[in-house]
Amino acid sequence: MSFIVRKLARTADGREIVRSKSYNRPQLTVGRGTDSDIHLPDLAVTLHHAMIRLVGNGQVEISATAGLPVVVDGNQTEHVTVNAIGGADVRIGSHDIRVSAGDGDEAGQVILTVERVGAISNSSEAKEEVKVFSLASVIPGKRPLAWTFVIAVLAIFLAWPLVASFQRSDPDPGAARPKSFHADQMWSSGALSQVHKGLENDCRACHVNGGSSVKDEACATCHTAVHDHADPARLQVAMGKGGIETRFKRTVNGLFNRPPGRCVECHTEHEGATAMPATDERFCTNCHKDMKGRLTDTKLADAADFGDDHPQFMPTLRMVSAAGVPSAARVSLDGKPTENNGLKFPHDVHLSATNGIAQMAKMLGKGEGYGQPLQCANCHRRDATGSSFVAVDMEADCQACHSLDFDAVGGTIRTLRHGDPAQVVADIRAFYSSGGQYRAAATQGMERRRPGAFTNRAVAVDYAQGQVGRGGTADSAIRAVFSPGGACFDCHVVKPTGNARVPFAVAPVALTKRYMMKGWFDHAAHDTERCESCHAVKTSKLSSDVNLPKIARCQDCHGGQDAHKQVPSSCAMCHDYHRNDFAPLMVRSGKVRGKAAQRLDDKSNERAAGSDDPS
Amino acid sequence: MASKADRQKTTGRTRHSDHESFLRYRGFLWLKIAFAASFLAILLYGFNHVEPRANGGSAYGYIMGTIGAGLILWLTLLGARKRTITPGRWSLKAWTSAHVYLGLALIVIATLHTGFQFGWNVHTLAYALMMFVIISGIFGITAYSLVPQELSANRGETTQVQMLDNLRMLDRQIHDAAQPLNHDEAEMVQYSLNDDPFAGGLIARLSGNYPKCGTKKALDLIRAAPGRESGYGNDALDQVETLLERKRSSLSRIRKHLRLKALLEVWLYIHVPLTFALIAALFVHIFAVFYYW
């Protein structure tokens, strides 16, 4: 028995070269060392790597001699016996030694076929030049990347939100959606305004039907009390046909089923988490500028800009016909209108700094709330909103001077009942029937109290009682109180009735609570001004004077929306599109007031800081 | 061409050539058109008063959005256009020139379309993807104008195949020279031979940094090997060390080549896939706007 070692090599064109050598000995050494029988020029092979030995019966023993295993038929081993007839593959380093039994001439010999199967180095392996040098070998291809991205984008940003949108099963747009993230929020183009913040995760509260624009019905789900600006048909007429741009826009909107005049045209949303923005002046002037030309039967005057194209104010004034029937009408201040509120009241006399009234106010003193010549605030008091005034009240605002006291019983002052002529008549009659004929009732009006001794109640009553000696009857006293110089007549319009029980009637007094019914004026916002800087009451002799400032006075500070005035004022500052009785949205939302208040706060803080500063 | 004449005057070393790059095509025709379009868009934006603030839903916004979407689709078609070869007026060069400059104009058009309203939503996603595509394009243009010179300077006169063959030859020499070495030393050499010169991921390619380089490791180990004799030729490892040093220098040239090629190629791996992501996002953007209208 012996070995035949066949070394296979390949030429560059792949042809096999075989070199055979016979060994007539029972064992062969394998290694990189040049003294090895089977020399493997392979750095992965040790100098003396293995031993191949015949053990008889065609059995071949393979043993590793350097402590490094060999791989026989795929199994790592240091010692194994194989049958040459069955054959075996021995892998050492990059070399393969095939063990087989010879046949024919070579029968009975073990043939070891040695071949290098691995390249000598990594770079020597076959490499696709174009690929390895390009980036394509280290990065996924553009096409798979593109597909991955497209599928990811469509799945996350289209499919997921669509599913979320359909999952809003509750068809009632007013029903709230659970407060959590819903994928269709990713479609939101911006934060909602503060008032609508609660709807942020509930797209379909407003966008009720996919693919269809937001309709007014969606708004009306919550905004049940808002009514139209005007008849929608008239609104369309007032808008006019518009220029090419407007007509084109309307055509496009029509194509996409976006009817004109929807709430969202003015109330734009997704513009950031701010207060609902005040309506731009253009939305008003679109129609109200030159509106008479289109809506010929309108009673409204054209208006385009507060600064230079706004009609004179037309306050609602109370009139009384000759027959005594009251009515109200809007009259322009340009016509120097008068009103009839039923009261006699000269402002000029009351506001004089020097006359008797001024002296009396001084005499009444601070204890009574006076102490100085009369001020507006002595009679006119702000209402709870601060924007307007409560109606002047006889008892609270006039009676400190215009006393209705007429008798004193054991230190208790008796007073004629204001607002009830029948009671006044009855009280005076009662006074005389109970011995009053010996002391005349104190029924004088403005003559009664004078500066000096007459300024306190006890003295006044004494004075009345001093009249006893002059005698008198109930009827004459009643006549006196309702006649010139009498307590009622001085302030009221009195007419005889011909009725013996209640011989006189007082015309009703109706003080105007709000003159500008179509516009809003906020007194609190004008606290920096004095009353008389707008209301010329110091020269007003009659209560029929309408002491309202004309628009020119307002225009001193206020201009149009884009005017370079102290206070640029868009329409929305005074007018509310939806015509409710409250302040316009712009004022309510505190946008204007808020800024003014902030400025005042800042100023007062500055001042406080200045005075506290010890240096 | 005036621009070419100027160039010749100012840089004497530039050889005269009939070549006109796509950037300079017809005296920067498309640059001028892109500038004019951007200027017009900005001008209209300035005069267009949208209350309460500019947004994509205004008439101007819709117009800019439509133009922008159309531009994006047309710009994408360069990929199809470059695969068909036609001469003349609408040459690929003209098309590429327009692609570059109108793509840049898209920055202005799309930004004005947004009305500067951005948020964490699909609309801004589309915008962001578009900006990434444009920025990668700018990177590509820059790479195309700077890298090729460096690439050919590094390569000398050799081709890629020659670089690889050189490496293989060195490996054979190292392999042969290492035959007498004992097993431990042979193993050190194996680090170099078994190392794939093209291994390393994208980061290695772009940075040219290969910290796990087998040849470097083999060299370090051999230099630190115990019992080295001083003086060249006194030690069996000396020759191997020299060969490894040569291999390292050869590798560093290949790696610089790889890095420059990566810089030339990498932008397209962002530009193209992100373009398709952008088109998907653009579709969702338009769909969402009209779905929740």
Interface residues (C-beta under 8 A of the other chain):
Chain A: R32 P41 L43 A44 T46 L47 A66 L68 I120 S121 N122 S123 S124 K127 E129 V132 F133 S134 L135 A136 S137 V138 I139 K142 L145 A146 W147 T148 F149 V150 A152 V153 L154 F157 L158 P161 S165 D184 Q185 M186 W187 S188 S189 G190 A191 C203 H207 G210 G211 S212 S213 V214 E245 K249 F256 R258 T268 H270 E271 G272 P277 D280 R282 F283
Chain B: E51 P52 R53 N55 G56 G57 A59 Q117 G119 W120 N121 V122 H123 L125 Q160 V161 L164 L167 R168 D171 R172 I174 H175 D176 A178 Q179 L181 N182 H183 A186 E187 V189 Q190 S192 L193 N194 D195 D196 P197 F198 G200 G201 L202 A204 R205 H257 L258 K261 A262 E265 V266 L268 Y269 V272 P273 L274 T275 F276 A277 I279 A280 A281 F283 V284 F287 A288 V289 F290 Y291 Y292 W293
